[in-house]
Amino acid sequence: MNLAFAHPLFLLALPLALVPLVWLSQRTHDYASLDFMDPDWLSTAVDWGLRALLSLSLLGLVLGLAGLHVRGTSIERVGTGAHIVLLIDRSSSMDQTFAGRQPTGDEMSKSTAARVLLEDFIQKRAHDRFGVAAFSTAPFLVLPITDHKEAVLAAIRAIDRPGLAFTDVGRGLALSLATHEADPAAAARAIVLVSDGAAVIDRKVQELLRQGFSKRRINLYWLYLRTEGSRGIYEEPRQGEEDTPQALPERHLHKFFLTLGAPYRAFEADNPQSVADAIAEIDKLEREPIRYVERVPQTDLAHWAYAIAAVCLAILLLAKLCEVGIARTWKGANV
């Protein structure tokens, strides 16, 4: 047990706990001689018992004042899970419903639907560590990879705030890779991209992404929140239609992801239920063995020391009251 003291100077008073063992605190009476009296072992035991109680109460008070506690520590455990960066699209289109309009009544925007389901996903993943990044006109890191679930949930709850106009998914992915690079722990890794659209990624950024994914194995999932009437990831161009990133950005972003050399899965979701199904599938896929550190907080023992001192003092008080009663009875017998 890793014991420590918050106020160790109080330990200088510890020798006081020995005083009752060497100093006779009970009232004494003079007798001419005790040579012809048999030893009273019961009285001796009671005497030393009361001394021990007083000594223990002083010890408890000193340890309580010194702030006795067990130091916090960390324990390495093995579970299943991954280190996951959630990359959230914060463009203004995410504030619309899957039907492509502003939500009314009981309708949910795409960002709200994603928020609710991602919260549930995070809470079910007991051993995972999460990071949160977002992007619109520019990418920004919301939270580095951490095991503080409340902080992660707070970051996710902010994703349904009003967004901006544009979608810079390329630099958002680059930021997600950098977030993983900043985390030195050995673990399975994944990036979950939640977006309702795509944009043309500059060739320089494309090359940077290929290099980043080649450095370490990072699973990539794209949760595509498809707006009603918009083109799908897998749709071929119509006859006479240009098959370019500018004309069909979602299709070409999907094709680009296939060239990264990383494990990649795409999910099209056009309603809250299909979003839930996609997240459930990701939950099943990310179940690899993972080593994680469980933090054991500091345990305060001062209240136990005070409690022991209080019990001992209560017994001593009761013994003192009994002593007074006996004395009175003795005086009454002599009258």
N, C-alpha and C positions, 0 to 999 in steps of 0.2 A: 504494500500500500504506500503510495507516494504522498506522505503527509507533509504539510507546510503550514506556516503561520503568517497571517496578514500583519500582525503587530508583535514581532518577536521580543521587543523590549519587556513586555509583560512577563515573559518567562523568568525574568530575574526574581520574581516573587515566588517561584516554585518551592524554594526551601521552606516557605511558610507551611506547606502541606505536611512537613515532618514534625512541626512543633507539637501537635496533639499526641504524637507517639512517644515523645520524651518528656512532656510536661504534664503532670497530673492536674486535670482540670476539674475533677469532682470535689465536692465539699468533703472534708475529713473531720473525724471526731477522735479525740484522745481517749485511749484506754490504758489502764495500768499495765496490762500485759496481754499478749495474744498467744503466749506459748502453749496454753492448754486448750486452745480452740482448734477444731479441725479446719483444714483448708476449705474455703468456700469457692469451689470451682465455677459454679454458676455466676456468682458475683464477679469473679475475675473475667469470665468470658463476656459478660455484659459490659464491664468496664472497657475491655479492649475493643469490643464491638463498637461502642460509642466513640472511642478514640478514632477507630478506622473510618467511621462515618464522617466525623468532623474533618479528618484528613482528606477523605475523598471529595467532600463538598468544597474544600479550599482548592483542591486540584482542579475540579470542574470549573470553578469560577476563574481561576488563572488561565486555563486553556481556552475558556470562552472569550475572555478579554483579549487573549493573544490572537484570536481569529483562526482557530484550528480548522483546517480544510484539507481535502484531497485534491491535489493538482489535476487540472484537466490534461488529457492525453489524447493520442490518436492511435487507432487500431486499424491495421490493414486487413481487409476482408476481400473475399472473392464472390462476385455475383454475376448477373447477366445484364448486359446493356451496352451503352456506347456514349461517346462524347459527341453531342449533336449541336450544330449551329443552325438555328432557325432564321432563315433569310426571308424577310417579309416585304412584299411590295406595298409601298405607301403612296402610290399614285392615286389621283382623285377618282379614277374609275373603280377603285376598290370600295369606295363609299356608296356605290350603287348596288342594287339587287342583281340577282342572276338574270333578271328580265331586262336589265339595262336602264332602270329608272331609280329615282330616289325612293328609299323605303318609306312606306306609310303603314299605319296600323301595326299589325303583328309581323310585318315583313322584316327580314333581316338583310342588312347589307352583306356583301361578300366578306368584308373585313370582320364584321361582327360574327358571322358564322364561323370563320376561321379562328377567331379568338376563343369562342366558346369551346370548340372541339380541341384546339391546341392546349387549352387549360386542362381539360380532362386527360389528354395524352401525357402531359407533363406530370400530373399528379399520380398517374398509374405507374410511371417509370421510376421505381424507388431508387435504383442505383445509378441512373444516368446523370451526367453533368451536361448542362445546357449553356449555350451562348446565344445571344439575340443580336441580329443586325437587320437593318432596314435600308431601303433605297427608294428614291424617286428621281428627282433631278440629280442628286448625288447620293452616294452611300454614306451611312453613318453607323458606327458601332453603338448599340444600345447597352449591351452587357457582355463582358468577356465570359469565357467558359467557366462556370462555377457550379458548386453543389448547393448553393443557397436557393432552395426552391421558391421561397417567398419573393425573392428579388426577381427570379425568372418570371414568375406569375405576374408580378407587377409590371414588368416590361411587356409581356404579352397583352395585358389588359389595356395598354396604351395604344395598341395598333389600330383601334377603330376610331382614333381621332382624325379630323379632316386631313386629307393628304394633299400632295402637290400635283403638278400637271404631268410630269414626264417620268420615263421608266429607263433607268440606267442599270440594267440587269448585269452587264458585263463587269462593271466596277463593283457592284454588289457582291458578285461571286468572288472577285479578287479579294475583297475585304473579308469574306468568310474564310477563304483559304489562309489569309494572314492571321485570322483569329485562331485557327487550328495550329498554325506554326508557333504561335505564342504560348501554346499549351504543351509542356514537355512530357506529360504523362503518357505511358504506354497504354493505349486503349483502342478499341474499334471506333471508327470515326464516320460521321455522316453530315451532309448538308441537306436540309429540307428547304427547298425554294417554294414559297407560296406566292403565286402571282396570277393575275388575270390577263396578262398580255406579255408581249415581248418587244424588243427593240433590236436594231442592228448593232452588233458588237464590232468595234473597231478591230482591224486585223492585228494590231499590236497587242491589244487586250486579249484577243483570242490566243495568241502565242504565249502570253503570260499565264493564261489559265491552263493551257496544255502543260506548261512546265510545272506549274503548281500541283496539278493532279498527278503528274508523273513522279513527284518526290515521295509521296506517301499514299497509301491506299485510303481513299476517302469515298464512301458511297454517296452518290448524288441522287436525290429524289426531287422531281418537279411536280408539285401539286398545282395543276393548271385549272384555275377557277374560270370556266368558260361562260361567257355571257351569251344569253339566248340570241341566236342568229349569227354569231361570230364564227369564223372558220376554226376547225379543229386542228389539233397537232398532226393528225395522220392524214388529213384530206389532201388529195392530189389537186393540182391546179386545174381549173376548168379549161376547156378547149379555147385556145387563143389567149389565155391569161398568162401573164408573166410569172415565171417561177423564180422569183428573186427574194432576197431578205427584206427588201423594201415593200414588196407586194404581199408576201406571206411570212411575216416575221416569226410567228409561233412555229410554223412548220420548219423553218430554217434554223431556229434556235434549237429545236428538238434534234435536227440532223447534226448540228454542231456538237451537242452534248454526246451524241453517239461516237464522235471522233476523239473524245478526250482520253479514251483508254481506261476510264474509271467505271466501276460498277454503276449503272444508271437505270433508273425506272421513272417513267412518266405516268401520271394519273390525270385523266380528264374528269372534272367534276362540274356539273351544271345545276346542282341543287345541294342544300345542306346535307342530305342523306348520303349522296355520293362523296361528299367531302369526308363525312364520318367513315365511310367504307374505305376510302383511300388511306386515311390516318390509321385505321385499324390494321390495314395491310402493312404499312410501314412499321407499326408496332410489332408485328409478327416477324418481320425481316430482321430487325435490329435486336437480336437476342444472342449476342456472342458473349463468351466469358470476359469478365472485366474485373480488374483489381481496383478497389476503391478504398479510401481512407475514411473511417468513421470517427468523428470527433466526439470524445467523451468529455462533457463539460466539467468544470470544477464543482466539487461537492462540498457544501458547507457543513461542518461538523460542530460549529460553535453552539448551535441551538441544542444539540444532544448533550454537550458538556454542561450547559446551563440547566438542562432538564435533570441530569444526574445530581447536580449540586442542589437543586430545589427539592428533590426527593429526600436526599440525605438530611438537609436542614429541617424538612418537615418531620422526619423520624426523630431527630434530635429535640425538636420543640415538643413533640409528644412525650418523649422521655423526660424532659424537664418538667412538664406539667404533672406527670406521674410522681416525680420526685417530690414536688411540692405537696401533693396529696398525701403521700406517705408520712412526710414530716408532720403535717397537721394531725394525722391519726395518732402518731407517736406522742405528740404533746397532749392530745386528749386523753390518752391512756394513763399518763402520769398525773393527771389532775386528781 
